[in-house]
């Protein structure tokens, strides 16, 4: 009987072998902070180095749900077309691990390959921030993007009024609620 491994690329098989032979503990056997650090270390170790042909800027979105504002990285590729889509990205990580840094390369690839502006949102994580904190942050980020297209346009000579697409990789929960 065929295994799911039979359908993987050689690169994916190699990665799976490295993980299975590693001595790192699973996330459920370490503290939240250790799991977050492991996530960043694994990203640096396996993520590669994307040669991004564009700009990345940080913006800060004020909100009423918490005292600190929401940090966001804005990616604008040099091949960005006029009237480009704005893509709001919410990283994966089970709402506990993951951050803008662990998904930086993914956002660069999306921005470059799709020719769109990407907002990489640093939403609040559990367990420090209870439900619905991540949803509150996601809602604020999407509403801010809709209301501030001209501010995003200052990163370019283009008009970004076409559309805004919220997406994230954590089970579709945040993007589905924002849609």
TADA-V795164 format. One record per residue. N is the residue number from 1. OMEGA is omega in whole degrees, -180 to 180 (none if undefined). D_LAST is the distance of its C-alpha to the last C-alpha in Angstrom with 2 decimals. Layout:
n = <N N>
omega = <OMEGA OMEGA>
d_last = <D_LAST D_LAST>
//
This chain:
n = <1 2 3 4 5 6 7 8 9 10 11 12 13 14 15 16 17 18 19 20 21 22 23 24 25 26 27 28 29 30 31 32 33 34 35 36 37 38 39 40 41 42 43 44 45 46 47 48 49 50 51 52 53 54 55 56 57 58 59 60 61 62 63 64 65 66 67 68 69 70 71 72 73 74 75 76 77 78 79 80 81 82 83 84 85 86 87 88 89 90 91 92 93 94 95 96 97 98 99 100 101 102 103 104 105 106 107 108 109 110 111 112 113 114 115 116 117 118 119 120 121 122 123 124 125 126 127 128 129 130 131 132 133 134 135 136 137 138 139 140 141 142 143 144 145 146 147 148 149 150 151 152 153 154 155 156 157 158 159 160 161 162 163 164 165 166 167 168 169 170 171 172 173 174 175 176 177 178 179>
omega = <-179 176 176 179 179 -176 -179 173 178 179 179 177 179 179 179 179 178 180 -178 179 -177 180 -179 179 174 -179 -177 178 180 178 178 -179 177 178 178 178 178 179 178 179 179 177 180 -177 -173 -173 -177 -180 -177 175 -174 178 -178 -178 172 179 173 171 179 -180 176 177 -177 -176 -179 -177 179 176 -179 175 -178 170 178 179 176 -179 177 179 -176 -180 173 177 -177 175 172 -173 -179 -172 175 -175 175 178 176 -179 -178 176 -177 -180 178 -178 -178 -179 -180 -179 178 180 177 -180 179 -178 -178 -176 -179 -178 -177 172 178 172 -180 -169 176 -179 -178 -176 171 3 -178 -177 -175 174 9 -174 -178 178 177 180 179 180 179 -178 -180 179 178 180 178 -176 -172 177 179 178 177 -179 180 176 -175 175 -174 176 -177 -177 -175 -178 174 -177 175 176 172 -173 -176 172 177 -176 -177 -178 178 179 -179 -174 none>
d_last = <40.84 38.30 36.28 32.71 34.47 36.27 33.08 32.25 33.36 36.42 34.45 32.09 35.21 36.87 33.98 33.98 37.75 37.58 35.18 37.36 40.47 39.15 40.53 37.36 36.42 33.18 30.59 31.51 35.11 34.54 33.29 29.74 31.15 33.05 30.02 28.13 31.22 31.60 28.05 28.93 32.35 31.07 28.63 31.62 33.87 31.83 29.22 31.67 31.70 29.41 31.16 28.33 29.29 27.39 26.90 25.12 25.06 24.10 22.50 22.23 19.58 21.19 19.60 21.03 20.09 22.76 25.81 24.90 22.36 19.66 21.16 19.22 20.81 20.11 21.26 22.58 24.50 27.74 26.74 23.71 23.77 23.67 20.38 18.56 14.89 13.66 12.11 11.02 12.58 12.89 16.18 17.30 20.30 19.72 18.70 22.44 23.56 22.13 21.65 21.19 24.63 24.04 21.19 22.85 24.21 20.98 19.37 22.60 22.56 19.03 19.92 23.31 22.68 19.66 21.25 18.24 17.80 16.29 15.61 16.71 15.89 18.62 16.99 19.49 20.83 22.50 25.18 26.01 22.81 22.02 18.81 16.44 17.39 15.02 11.98 13.71 14.22 10.71 9.68 12.88 12.45 9.28 11.02 14.19 13.23 12.31 15.56 17.69 17.56 21.35 21.92 20.18 22.36 25.43 25.11 25.88 27.59 24.57 22.15 18.53 17.12 15.74 12.05 9.85 7.99 6.83 8.80 11.52 14.38 14.85 14.24 10.52 10.20 8.72 6.05 5.28 5.65 3.84 0.00>
//
